[in-house]
Amino acid sequence: MSTATTTYVVTRTHTATHLSNAIAGAIAEILTHLGISARSLMSDWSTEYDPAIRAWIIEGSLKKVIVECHRPGGAVDPVLEFPIEYYGDGSGSLSHRHVALARQWAKLRSVPTGTTFKVICSYNGPHSDQPGWAPAQRASTSALRSVSLGTLATGPHASASIRYLTS
Amino acid sequence: MVRHREIAASPVRTAAETWAVIRELIATTLDRSDHIDGDHVRGVLDAAAPAGVALIAAGYTNTVDLIVVAGPLHLTIRTVAGPDAFKIEADENLNPVPGAATASAWMMHLPKPAGLASLIEEAIDASQYLSAEPPPTEVQTAKNSAAATIDLRRLDPSRRT
């Protein structure tokens, strides 16, 4: 009887791809739940968002991906945050908890028609320039309460969790 | 004629890269028909990319098939993510799938999870080639009757056609 085995190495690039995919899926589904079309975001994800987010995760500079929902009256509510935690030793494993977390964001209240969204990234320190990204100012979240939804996805070198801030 | 393909997804590919592989597999498969133009198929699937990318990124296509029905061909496509994506990548069969040569029409059936429902509906409303309904009953019967064959092939990748 013969046996065979395969080995694979999960690199920082794989970790970055895994987390970027998970963040894209979560943003698409949460925006859809809120009543905001995710079509434009998904249409542009591979060209405008994914390359930059992966590059920043690979270099370890990405602190958070933030999605602000701007209501027609000017209020920014809710806000999604995807904090990135890095593991120096590459000890994490691959996981994706989208389906488990989806039960929580299925309860989110929809937003008024005309609400738009803005994606902002924050950094741990120096970071590379990425095409299409420019300095931006975050809206205040002082009037919002924050709820942690837990870990969205992990890779050997980093993980992404979700926080939901709303009034 | 039931066929199944598994496509490596995260972390081997981005969601958009995975959708592009699926698009090309479907286009080259249907292009074997005298009645279906592969480039037209590519155009339909490019327009549906936001929905497809979201389904893949969220991980739904890891547990629910994308289904293409074209004449006698009933092609089920599933993505494989996580550690198994590395294993499946080596066994991927991305050659055109046999069975669509006599097809005169085609339809792609997409999953419609509640959380992405409106995004999927947007794609379906824009194309007569996309559906969130289950495939026709007779095709379902064919799928069920051939289920044992599919399982055997999954156990032995070298026997996949």
Interface residues (C-beta under 8 A of the other chain):
Chain A: T6 Y8 V10 H14 T15 T17 H18 S20 N21 A22 A24 G25 A26 A28 E29 T32 H33 S37 A38 R39 S40 L41 M42 S43 W45 S46 D50 R54 L94 S95 H96 H98 V99 A102 W105 A106 G155
Chain B: A9 S10 P11 V12 R13 T14 A15 A16 E17 A49 P50 A51 V53 A54 I56 A57 A58 G59 A81 G82 P83 F86 K87 A90 P113 A114 G115 L116 A117 S118 L119 E122
